[in-house]
Amino acid sequence: MTDGVARRHDPILSIDDLHVYYGQGHVLQGVSLRLDRGVLALVGRNGMGKTTLCNAIMGLVPAARGSVLLGGDQILAQRPHAIVARGIGYVPQGRRVWPSLTVDEHLRLAGRRNKGSWTSERIYQTFPALAARRRNGGAQLSGGEQQMLAIARALLVNPRLLVMDEPSEGLAPIIVEQVEQILRQLTADGELSVLLVEQNLGVATEVADEVAVMVNGRIARTMPAAELAANEELRQRLLGVRQGSDESDAAEEAELAAPEPPRWFQVRRSREGLAEAGPPETPIPSTAPRPPPNRWGVTPGVTDGEGAPIAEGAMRPVEAAAESQTLQIPVAAGLARCAYIIGTFDTKGRELTFIRSCLERLGVRAVTVDVSTSGKPSPATVSPIEVARHHPRGQAAVFTGDRGSAVSAMAEALERFIATRRDLGGVIGAGGSGATALVTPAMRRLPVGTPKLMVSTVASGDVKRYVGATDICMMYSVTDISGINRISERVLTNAAHALAGMIGLPRRERSDSKRAIGLTMFGLTTPCVQATMRLLEADYDCVVFHATGTGGQSMEKLVDSGLLTGVIDSTTTEVADLHMGGVMSAGDDRLGAIIRRRVPYVGSCGALDMVNFWAMDTVPEKYRNRKLHIHNPQVTLMRTTAEENAAMGRWIAERLNRCEGPVRFLIPEHGVSGIDAPGQPFHDPVADRALFTAIEQTFRPVANRKLIRLPLHINDPAFAEALAANFREIANLESRVAAE
């Protein structure tokens, strides 16, 4: 047999005894794998080493030893571009498309050295959705379109083998089906083979010929996909949450408790929507025949009142009344979103595992994340090492041996880790002050609206520093979180049920198409803001924030989360508290979200004539001789001076100069608050003039950034009209630019 003939019979991919380390962590422990032709799916829990294997194949991480053959040729230790040139296309986890490049630019860049059959024209024929979006940037594509673009980009190197890491991650079921169809189409003629890393077992067994199961850095078993799909006991044994002797005693207790039947919520759906009802004593199953559910647990043809598919068991009719129908919901059954349970498993493993057990009995998929810094073995789905790798300086920056620095570094790593989780449906943590300080920064990183619940021993006190400007639910643990007793069992069960409800129960979205905008208001600028709202509320969903420090932080958090599409910041008084040490500062990141997100912004000088303190006896000694005004028994206002106003004016203008989005800043020359007017206690034209002059001298106007001075008081109706008119102008301009 000649060498050429032998080559044709070599497997497309052959991996033998592959070992990969991250520092001291032995991640891949002798992986051996063979793909002759077709599709091989690699499945396993999070943290088992699947992505590391993909990166090792592509030369993105070095291997300590082993062999990786592509069509009989050794590619291990070659550089990534050389491996791609040999005939491997890589579709990484998370798509990784460039947000600023159009679809056309992605394809031209990927195919600049293309001499094979895959061309941009063939890509557009294969992916019609991309052809329709060819001039759109990566950030303007849906998740499914981004996944198609990632596949298309890999195909333009004309590969023999496609390595795909979690292609269904974060996609809706209907889009997942499209991805499946694309894979079948690509591999139909036998010219292209695929190594498919997939968390969704339904997708893996539907598309692949064979399935390899990875457990703790090794290939535990390889079998026909149909065999794994048909054997539920085998799936549970190989891919279930319990893996053997490494689990803690607490995990064993949880597994013993698992057979408890699901708990049900009963809700009543009427013409007006969902109404509150209590849990039934026993579920009343439907007797009507049903077709079998598909792999997502969705029964074909069964939808809710709005046409959305309903998961099998997620809604079952019980008794119908003349005016309504009662439905039963096993909480979050069949959902792809996971509950992330985060804490220190070396000290709170039993309690955290108890929460996991509660959630899983309710039908909620759970992922446990260990953020311990002790170095002890971890029973969690995601180990401390995996979290620590997300630190900017790697895991060595976390495991320092010093508890204080280790906890701080782990908190930073957790923030970055949590932002990468595309299956995250909600987060729950439990612990004392240390765990609360470790977990809540990551919760604050998540968008408003994502369920987040912290069971904490410090939740009965001042929790501002933990909650910040987000919607974290703080639940007092009552007892210390130390063991499962009759009190802690009730508290932790309630917490798990609360998170399950937030994740699983349907949320009716607003039916109107108005864009939401934020407005800042203080008691002494209320007439201005209310008049502005009346002028805009027909076209915009106006969300008002009280400028008390957390109000400004909350507004900017929603801007960062993409929930506000513009801001009318007429009341910037929090800047005065920042500079003079008042009690209502929003911090030195005020206007930071406006800079980062480039949203349309109209601002003004509202209430910059005052600094806020609590009752008169709390005013600092150095300010006791200043002009003070008792706003109410609990709040004392201090008039700002010309020097202080000049400093604030320069600070505001410098921040505005950094804004690349459309900006209008309006100066009310006749007064900035309700008590800054002739005859009012804070009327001081000299101090105001210092503020206005400093802004004007520092401000750098450009085409989309303008400063406007108006001979009006801030609470004059004409000033509100000017705010509304300027916002409409820049919002419409932004819409036209986006359309083009």
N, C-alpha and C positions, 0 to 999 in steps of 0.2 A: 504494500500500500504506500502510495506516495505521500509526501508531507502535505501537499495540497488537499488530497482526499481526506487525510486525517483531520485537517483543520475543519473541514465541513462537518465533521462529527463531534467536534469539541463543543462542550456546553457554552452558551453565550456568556455565562457568568459562573465562575467557580471560586469559592472562598474557602480557604483551608486554615484552620488553627489561628485565627486572627485575634490578636490581643491589642487593646488600646487602653492607655492610662490617662487620667487627668490628675496630674500631681501624683499623690499616693493612692488615688482612687482607681481601682482596677475595673474599668467599665465593660469592655468586651473581653470575655474570658474564654478564648478558644472557640470563636464562632466558625462553624463550617456550614457552607450553604452551596446549593447547586441549582442553577436555572438552565435547563436545556433550551427550551423555546417557549413562547407563550407568556403567560402572566403568573408570577409567583407573588403571593401576598405575605407580608411579614406583619404579624399581629402580636400584641402584648400590652400590658398595662403601661401607664406613664412611668418614665424613669427606668425602663428596662434596658435601654441602650439602642433603640431602633434608629433614632436620628443620628447617633454617634456612628452607627454602621454605615448609614448613607454618606456621612461626611468622610469616613475613612475610605470608602470606595472612590469618592471624588477627589481624594488627596487633600481635603480641607483640614483634617487632623492627622497627625503622624501615627503610624502603627508601630508597636514595639517589636512585633514579629508576626509572621504568618504570610499568607499568599492570597493575592486577588488576581485572577486571570480573566481577561476579556477575550472570548473566542480562542483561548489557548495561549494568549500573550500576557505576560506579566505586566501589570500596570501599577502595582504597589510601589510607593515612594516616588512616583512621577508627579510632576506639578499639575495642578488642576487643569490648566489650559491644554496640556499635552494629553490628559485623559479624555477631555472633551473631543479633541482632535482625533483620538482613537475610535470614537463612536459612542460616547455616552452623553445623553442629555439629562439635565438635572432640573427637577421641579421641586424647589425647596418648600419646607413647611412655612406657611404664612404668606405664600405667593411672592413677596418681595419685589413688587413692581415699583418703578420710580414714580412718585406722585406727580412730578412736573413734566414728565415726558409723555407725549401722545402715544397712542397705539402704533401709529405709523413709525414713529421714531424708535420705539422699542424694537420693532421688527427690522428696521433698517440697521440698527446697531447690532442685533444678534446675527443678522444674515450678511454682514459686510464681506465675509470671506466665503460665502456659500457657493458651492459648485455642484450641489446635488439636486434631487428632485423636489425637495421642499423649498418653495419660494413664497414670497409674500402673497402672490396671486393665489397659490394653492391654499395658503393659510386662510385667506378670506373666503374661499369656497368651502373650506372645511368648517370654519367658524363664522357663519353669517352675522352673528351678533357683534363680532369685532369689526366687521366691515362697516356696519352701521355706526360704529363708535370710533372710527379710525382717527379722527381729529380730536378726540377727548383725551385728557390727561389721565394718568393712572389713578389719581385720587378721585376722579369723577366716575370711575367704573364701579359697578356693584361687585360684591364678593365673587359671584359666579363668573362675571366678565373678567375679573382679575385672574381667576384660576385658569380660564381659557387662554388668557394672554401669557401666563406663565408656561402653560403647556406649549403654546405656539412658539414661544421664544426658544424652548428646548428643542422643538422639532426642526428649527432652522439650522441646526448644526448637522442635520441628516444623520441621526443616531441609529445604531443597531439596537441599543438598549436605552430605555427610559427609566430613570430612578425617580420615583414620585413619593414624596414624604407628606402624608396626611392630606391628600387632595380634597377630601370632603369636609375638612375641618371648618366649622363656622358657617356652613352653607345650609340653606333650606332644603327639605327633602326633594322638592321638585327640581332644584338645581343639581342636587346630588345625582338624580336620575340622568340628567343631561351629561354630567361628567362620566357616568357609567357608559352611556351610549357612545361618547367620544372614545373611550378606551377600547370598547369592542370594535369600533370602526377602525381605529389605528392598528389593531393587532389582527384584524380579520385575514389579511393576506399572508401572514407569517413572516413578513420582512422585519417587523419591529417586535421586540420583547420588552416586558415591563417588570421591574421589581417595585411592587406597590406596598408601601408602609401605610397601614390604615388602622385607625382606632375603631371605626365603624365596622363591626363584624358582618353586618348585612351586606355592605358594599364589598368587603373583601371576599366573602364566599360567593357572591353573585358574579363577580368579574373574573376571579382568579381560577386557574386550573388546580394549583396546589397552594397550601397554606403552611407557613412555617411559624411556629409559636416561640417567641422569645421570652425567657424568664431569667431575670438577674444576670443579664449579659451573656447568656448562652442560648443556643437553639435547643429547646426542650423536645420538640417533635416536629416532623414534617409529614403531612398527610394530604390526601385529596380534599379539595375544598368542600365537595359535597358531603364527605364523611363528617367534617366538623359541623357543617350546617345542620345535619340531621341528628346529631348526638348532643342533647342538652347537658347531660351529665358530664360529658367530656369537656364541653365548653366551660362549665362551672369549675371543673377540676383544674384545667389548664389556665383559665383566664379570670377566675373568680378573685375576690378580694383577699382570700386567705391562701397563703402559699406554703404553709408548713411550719416548721419548728421555730422560725425567726419571729413569728407573731408573739405578742405579749399575752399574758394571762387575761388581760382585759379584752383582747380580741377574741379569745376563746369564749369568754362569757358572752360577748356580743353575738358570736355565731350561734351559740346555743339558744339565744333569745330570738334568732331570726325567723323561725317558723311562725311566730305570732301573725295572725291574719292582718291584712292592711286595714288601716283606719280610714274612714270615709268622711268626707264633707258632703252635706246635702245642700244644694242650692236650688232656687226656684227661678226659672226663666219665664218672664212675662213679656207683654208687648213693650214694657218700658225697659227691659233688660234684666240684669241679675239683681235679685233681692235677697236680703240676708235671711238665713234660716238656720236652725240648729242641726247638730249631727244626729242621724237616726240611730236607734238602738242596734238594728241589724240591716244590712243592705238588702234591697229587694231587686233581684236580678231580672233582666228582661227575658221574656220567653220567646221573643220573635227570632226566627232564624236569621243568621248573619253570615256573610261570606267570611273566609278566614282573613285575619289581618296580615298586612305586609310586614317587612322586616323592621319598619319603624313603629309597629304597633298600630298602624292606621288602617281602619277597615274601609275598603273601597266604597265610594258612594255615600259614606256617612260624614256629614258636615255639621258645623254649628249654625247658629242663626245668621251668621254673616258669610257663610260659604266656605269657612276654613275647615280642613280635615280634622277629625277628632280621633285621638289615640284610643286604641282598644282598651276598654275599661275606664277610660278617662271620663266618659259621660255615658251613663246608662239610664234610660227612662225608667221611672218607677211608677207612681200613680199620677194620672192626669186629672186635673180639675177642669171645669168648664172654661175658666179664664186663664189657666196657666199650666205649665208642665214642670214636674219636679225631676231634677237630674242628680245623679250621684257622681262624685268625682273622687277617685283615689288620687291624692294630691300629687300633681306633677307626673303622673304615670306616663311613661313613654317619651318624656321630654329629652331632647338632646343636651339641654343645659345642665351643668353640674353644680352642686353645692360644694364649695371649697371650705374645708374645715382646717383652720390654721391654729397652731399652737406649739408649745414645747412638749413634745411627746416623752422626753426623758423624765419629766416631773408631772405632767398632766395627761399621760397617755390613756389612762383608764377613763377619765372623764370625756376626753375628746373622742375616743372610740365609742363610748356610750351615745354621744351625739350622732356619730356616723350610723350606728345601728338604728336609732330612731328614724333618721332620714331615709335609710334604705327600706325600712318596713313601710314607709309611706310612698315608696315608689320613686324616690328622688335619687338620682345617681350622685354618688359622693366621691370626692377626691380629698384625701388627707394630706396635709402639707406640714412637715416637721421643720420648725425653725430653731431647734435646740442648738446650742453652741458647745455642748459638753463633749462631743465626739463619740457618744455611745451609739451602738447599733440602733437603727430606726425601723419601726414596723409600718411607717406611713407610706402612702402611695408615692409621694415625692419626698426624697430624703433631704436632710440639711445640706448635703454636698451639692445636690442639684440646684437648690435655691441659691447657695453661696456663689455658684459659678456666674450668676447674673450681676455680681458686684463689678464695678468698672475695673477694679484691679484683681479680679479673680478670687477664688476661694481662699487664697493665702491671706487676703486682707480681712477675712472673717474669722478664721480659726487662729487667733493670735495667742491664745492662752490667757489673755487678760479679759475678764468677763465684761467689763464696761465697754471697752472698745469693740469686743466681739459682738455684743448685742446691738450696738449702734450700727456696725457694719452689716449685720444680718438684716436689720430693719431697712437699710438702704437697698440691699440685694432683693429683699422681698418686694419692695415697691416696684423694682424693675421686672421681677419675675411675674408678678400678678398682672402687669400690663401686657404680657405676652400670651395670656390664656384666652383662647378664642372660644372655649366651651364653657366659660364661666357664667353661671346663672345667678349666683349669689355667694356671699362670704359670711362665715360665722367663726368667731374666735372665742376662747374662754381662758381666763387666767387672772392673775393678780395685777399689781401695778406694772411689773416688768413686762409681762405678756401684752398688757393693754398698750403700753408705750411702743412695743415692738410691732404689733399687728395693725393698729389704727392708722399709722401713716400710709400703709398700703391700701387700706380701705378708702382713705381720703383721695388717693390717686384715681380711684374708679369714678366713672361718670355718675352724676346725680340720677337717681332712678334705679341703679343696680342695687338689689337688696344687700344690706350689710348690717350685721348684728353682732355686738360684742357683749358677752356675758362676763362681768367684771366685778371684782370686790370693791372697786373704787367708783362704781357707777352711781352711788347715792350722793356723791359730793359734786364739786365743781368740775365738770367734764369738758369745759370749753377747749382746753388744749388738746384733748383727744378727738373731739368731734369736728372742731374748726368750722368751716363753712359748708360741710357736707351733710348728707342725710343718714348718718350712722345712727342706728338704734342701740342705745346703751341699756342693758338689763342688769339690775343689781343681783348678784348671786346669793345674797342674804347670808349664807354661810361661806366659809372659805372653800375654794375649789380644791378639795382634798378628799377624794374618795366619793363613792356613791352611797348616799344615805337617803332617808325618807324625804328630806328637804331638797337636797341637791338633785335628786332624781326628778322631782316635780319641776324644779326651775329649769333644768337642762332639757327635759322633755318639752316644756312650753316653748323654750327657745328654738328647738328643732322644728316644732310644729309651726311656729311663727315664720321661720325662714322658708319652710316648705310651702306655706300659703302664699308668701310673697313671690316665690319662684313659679309656682305651679298654677295658681288660679288666674283665669284670663283677665286681662286689663283692657277695658274698652278705650280705644284711642279716640281722640277728638276727631269729629267728622269734618270740621272746617279746615280750610287750607290757609288760614292766616299765618303769617310768619310771626314768631315771638320776638319782642324787643324788650330790653331792660331799661327802666328809668329809676333814677335815684332821687329820694325825697327826704326832707327833714320837716319838722313841724313848721319852721319859719320859711320854707319854700313850697309849702303845700298848695297855695293858689296857683303857682306857676305850673307845677306838675299835673295837677288835676285838669287845668285848662288844656295842657298839651295832650293829655290822654283823650279828652273829648274830641280833639281835632284828628286823632290818629286811630281811635279804637274801631272805626268801621273797616279799616284795612289791615290793622295789626293787632296781635294779641299782646296787650300792654301788661308787663310784669313789673310791679313797683317794688323797690328795695329801700328799706329804711336805712339811711346812711349812718349807722351806729357802729361801724367797724366790721362786725360780722356781716352786715348787710352788703357792704361793698365787696367783701370777700366772696359772699354767696353769688352775687351777680357775676363776678369775674370767673368763678368756678363754672357757672352755667355757660359762659362764653367759651371757656376752654373745652367744655363738654360738647359744644356744638348745638346746645339747646336754645341759645339766643343768637339771632342773626344780625343784631344791631343794638346800639346803646345810645340813649339820650341821658348823658351824665350831667344833669343840670346842677347837682348838689355834690360838690367835691370837698365838702367840709372835713372828711376824714383825713385829708392831707394836713390840715391844721393840727389835728391831734397827733399825727405822726411826728411833726416837727417840734411841737411844744410839749410833748409828753402827756397829752390828754388821754381820756379813758375810752375813746371811740375811734382809735386808729385802726385802719384796715391793713397796716403793715407797709413795708417799703416796696411791695410788688403791686401796689395800686397802679392801674393802667397797664399792668404787665400782660394780661390776657388780650387787651385791645391791640397791643403791639404784636403779640404772637399770632393771633387769629386774623388780624387785618379786617375786622368787621367794620361796617359803617359806624362812625362815632361822631356825635354832636355833644360837645361839653360846654360847661360854663363855670362861673365862680361861686355858685350857690353856697352861702353860709361859711365862706372862708374868713368872715369877720370874727369868728368865735372858736374857742377851744373849750371842750367839754370836760367837766369834773363832776364828781358826785356831790353830795351835800356840802354846804359851805365849809364845814370843818375838815373836809378832805383836800381842799385846795392847798397845793404845796406852799411852804413858807415863802419861797422866793417870789410867789405871785400874789401874796396877800395885799399888796399895795396897788395892784392893778385895777382897771375898771372891770368890776364883776357884776353879774346880773343873775338873780335867782329865777331860773326858768320854771322850776317847780321845787317842792321841798327836797327832792332827791337829785336834782341836776342844777349845777351852777355853771354859767357861761362866763368866759373871760374874753374881752375884746383884744384882737390882735393888733400889734403896732405896725407902723410903717416899715420898720426894719424886718420884722417877721413876715410881713406880706411880700416884701421884695424877695426874700429867700424862697418863699412858697411859689411865687410867680415864676422864678427861674427854674425851680424843680419841675413844675408842671410843664412849662414850655419845652424843657429838655426831653421829657418823656414823650410829648407830642411829636417832637422832631424825629423820634425813632419809629413813629407809626408809618407804615407803608400803605395801609388801607386809606379810604377816603375819610377826611377829618374836617370838621368845622368847629371852631371854638368861638363862642359868643360872649362878649364882655358887656354886662349891664352897667353903664356908666353912672346911673343914679342910685345904686345901692344893690347889695348882694344878699340881703335877707330881710325878713319882716321887721327887724329892729334896727336895720341900717337904712334909715330914711329920716328926713327932717322931723325933729321933735321926738325921735326914738332914741333909746339909751346908747346904741352902738353907732349912731351916725357920725362918721369921721371921714370926710372927703379926702383929707390928706393921706390917711392910711390906705384908702381904696385906690387912690391915684398911684401910690407906690406899687401896689399889686398889679394894676393894669399896665403900668409902664414897664415893669420887669418882664411881664409876659410878652409884651409887644417887642421889646428889645432882644429877647432871647429866641423868640419864635422864628422859624425859618419857613416862610410860605413857599409852596410849590403848587403845581397844577391841581392836585387833589387834596391839598392841605391849606386851609385858609383861616385867617383870623378876622373876626368881624366885631367892630365896636358899635354899640347902639345906645342912643341917648334915652334909655329906658331904665326903670327899676325892674328887678328880676321878677317881681310878682305882677307887673303890668300885663294885661291880656295881650298886648302887641308883642311882648317878648316871647310869650308862649307860642304865638303864631309864627314868630321867626324861628324858634326851635323846630316846630313841626315842619315848616316849609323847607328848612335846610336839610332836615332828615329825609324828607321825601326826595329831595334833589339827589342826594348822594346814594340813597338806597336804590332809586331808579337807575342811576348811572351804573352802580354795581351790577344790577340785574342785566343791563344791556351788555356790559363787558363779559359777564359769565355766559350769556347767550351766544356771543360772537366766538 
